[in-house]
């Protein structure tokens, strides 16, 4: 079995990866581990995780990071810690 780990942080990258992720999930040869973070988990950005990712994949981990939608520089500080 091949282990595959994918990190997705926004709708734009998930949209590009979704078809490939579904194929990895479908075949037993692959063990897909999906890590979800960033705007996927933000209510301000529509809580994309609950609406579009949750329940579609068997191995999902979430990493919450602080997002300050009013000060863009704070987003970079959260990633650099």
N, C-alpha and C positions, 0 to 999 in steps of 0.2 A: 504494500500500500504506500502510495506517495503522499506525504504531508504537504499541504499548500496553505500558506498563511497570506491573507490579503487584508490590507488596511484601507478603509474608505472613510473619508472625512467630509465629503460634500456630495450634493446631488449630481454635480457634473461628472465626477469621477465614477460614481456608482452607475450612472447611465451608460458609460462606456464599458464598464466591467460586468454588468448584470447578466448578459447572455452567456458569457464565459463562466461566470460563477454558477449559474444554473446547470451548465454541463458538468462542471466538477462535482456539484452536489448530486447529480443524477447517477454517476458511475461509481460503483463500489471501489474501483481501483484507486480513487483519490479520497483523501481525508481533508476536506476543506475546513479551515478555521478562519472565520470572518471576524475582523476587529472593526468595530464601528465607533467613530468619535466625531468631534467637531460639530458642525451645524446639523448633522443627522439627529442629534439629541436635544436640540434647542427648540423650545416652544416658539421663540421669535421667528424661526425659519420654518415653522409648520410641523415640527416634530416628525420629520420624514421617516425616522426609524419605525415608529408605531404604525404609520400608514403604509409603508412600502417594503420594509425589510423583515420586521418581526414575523416569525412563523414561516418564512420561506426557506430558511436555512437552519440546519440542525445544530451547528457549533458556532455560536455568536458570543463574542465578548464585547463589552462596552467600556470605553475609557472616557469619562467625563472630564472636560477641561473647561476652565472658566472663560466664557466669552462675554466681553463687554462690547455691546453693539454700538455704543456711542463713542468709544475711543479705540480706534483701530490699533494703536500702539500697544494697548493692553493685551491684545490677542497674541502679539509676538512675545511679550513677556511671559505669558502662560506657557508657550512652547519652549522657551529657553531655560526654564527652571529645572 
